[in-house]
Amino acid sequence: MRIVIAEDAAVVREGLVGLLRERGFDVVAAVADAPALLAAAEEHRPEAVVADVRMPPDLRDDGLRAALTLRERHPGLGVLLFSQYVETRYADRLAATGLAGFGYLLKERVVDVADFVDALRRVAAGGTALDPEVVSHLLAARPARGGLGALTARERDVLALMAEGRTNTAIAAALGVSLRAVEKHTAGIFTKLGLPRTEEGHRRVLAVLRYLGS
């Protein structure tokens, strides 16, 4: 699996290169700025890119904007944003291109290398890997529409964990509530977002997909 890494912090960049190569990934390029990310992705045509959000030349949201450009050029490209910042303006647009093959993880919240590697494999295979905090920021940044404004605070919590791909049992454990309560909140989310009962098999991400794609 070919991977391009874009990270301006040299120690972090080299650390990612090492740990991914040890786990069988083919890191075809590791760059330090957004223009180099665009060039490397066009040259090597990787299955996925791992990109920081803030990097040169402007040290603002250059990495995220480069990722958006790549997704527009190559819709099948997996993009895993790996940053200490939650940037909603362009991340919202990036997620709106489709959550298939999209991930956004916060550096300080990844405590297990295996979790990071698993997230990258999911993204490269067309899956989703979203930190619940990122989901909350994305949803809060958008105008209330498509029924989202009717969700309760607890339903928002459940929605964020659903976007991580967690089962109802795992959501119950994370929130410290019963499985029955999670099932009730999940049903409420589907109803308020207008998701037909026949689509409930995709509950891990469908509610977030429907909202961000609206």
N, C-alpha and C positions, 0 to 999 in steps of 0.2 A: 504494500500500500504506500503510494507516494505522498509525502507530506511536505508542505512548505511552512516554515515557522517565521513569524515576523514579531520581533521583540527587541526594543532598543536597549534594554538592560543586558549587558554582555554576560553577566554571571547567570541570569535567568535563562537567556537564550541558549547558552552552552549546556546548561543543566537540562533543558528540555530536549536538546539534540541527543544528549547522552542517554537519558532515560527512555526515550522513544526508540532509539536504535537498539538498545538492549532488549527491548520487547518486540523486535521484529519489524518495526516500521522503517521504510526507506525515506529518510529525510533528505530530499533532493536539494534543498536550499534553506539557509537560515539567514535572514536579513534583518536590518536594523531600522528601516524607514518604509513609509508607505509607497513611494515610487518604486522602490526595489521589490516590494511585495507584488505589485502589479506586474512588473517585468518578469519576476521569477515564476509567477503563476502562469503567465502566457507562454513562457519558454518550456516549463516542465509539465504543464497540464496535470497537476496532482489530483488525487481523489479528495483531499481536504487541505485546508489551511488553518493554522493556529495563529491568531493575531491578537496583539494587544490593542487596546482602544486608543490610547494616547501615545503617539510616537512622532518623530520628526517627519516632515520638516517643521510643522507648526506646533508640535507637542500639545495638540488639542484632541480632536477626534479623528485624526488622519487615518489611523488604522481601521476604524469602523467604516469610514467613508470609502476606503479602498476595498474593504470587504463587500460593501454594497455594490460598488462598480463591478466587482468580479461576479457577484451573484446575478447581476443583470446581464452580463456577457455570457455566463456559463451557469444556467439555472441548476444544473445537476451537481455543482461543486459544493462539497461540505464545508461549512464555515463554523469554526469554534472560536468565539471571542473569549479571551482569557485575560482578565484585567482586574484591577482593584477599584475601578470606577464603574458606575452604572450610568450610561449615557442613553437617554431616552429618545432624543430627537431623531437621530439616524437609526438607532437600534429598532425603533418602531417601524420605520420604513423597511429596514432589512428583514424583520420578522414578517412584515406584510407580504414579502415576496414568496412566503410559504415557510412553515416551520420544518418541513422535511429537509433534513440535512443542515439544521441550524442549531447552534448551541451558544450559551453565554454563561460562563462560570466566573465566579469571583475568587481571586487568588487566595485571599485570607480564609475563605470558607472551604477550600479543598484540603482536607486533612489526610487523605489516603491517596497515594499514587495510583493504586488500582482503580479507584473511582474515576480519576482523571483519564486514565487510559481507556476505561470502559466507555466513558462519555465520548471520547474521540472516535472510538470504533463505531459507536452508534451513529454519530453525526456523519462519518464517512459512508456508512451504509444507508444513509437516508433517514435516520432517526432524529430524535430531538434530545437535547440535554440543556435544561434551563434551571438555573438556580432560582428557588422560590422568591428570593428577595428581588431578583431581576424581574420576574413576572409581575410582582406587586408594583414595582416602579413603572413598568410598561403599561399596565392596566390603569394605574392612577394618572398617567400622563395623557391618556386619551379621553376625549369627551364621553360622557355617559351615553351609550347608545346600544342598540341591539340587545336591550334587556339587562346590560351589565349594571346600570344604575339601580336596578331593583335587588341586586344581590346583597345579602347581609354580610357583615364583617367575617363571620365564620365561613360563609360560602366562598368568600374571596380567598380565605386561607386554604380551603379545600381545593379550590381551582388552581392555586399556585402549586400545590403538591401534586395534583393530577398532571400538570404540565411537566413535572419531573419524571413521570412515568410510574409513579408509585401505585400500588394496589390499594383498594379500600382498607385492607387490614393494616398496611404500612402507614396510611394516612391516619387511621385511628390511633396507632401507637405514637406517631409524631405529635399529634394534637392532644393526646391524653383523653380521648373520648371513646365511646363505644362504637363498635362496627355498625350497629343499627343507626346511630346518629350520623355517621359518615354517609351511609346509604341514603338517609333522608336528605342531607345537604346536597348530595350528588344529584338526586332526583330533582331537587329544587333548582339547581343550576341548569340542568338540561331543559326544564320547563321554562324558566325565565329567559334563556337564550334561544328558545324556539327550536331545540334539537329533537327530532322525531325519536320515538322509542326504539325504532329499528336500528338506530345508529349508536345505541348505548355501548356496543361492544368496543367502540373506540374512545371510551371515556378518559383514557390516560391523557390525551392531548386535544381531543376534538373540540371541547368547549373553548380552549384558547385559540385553536386554529380558526374557528368560526368567528370569534370576536376580532382577532387581529386582521382577518381577511375581509372584514365587513367595510 
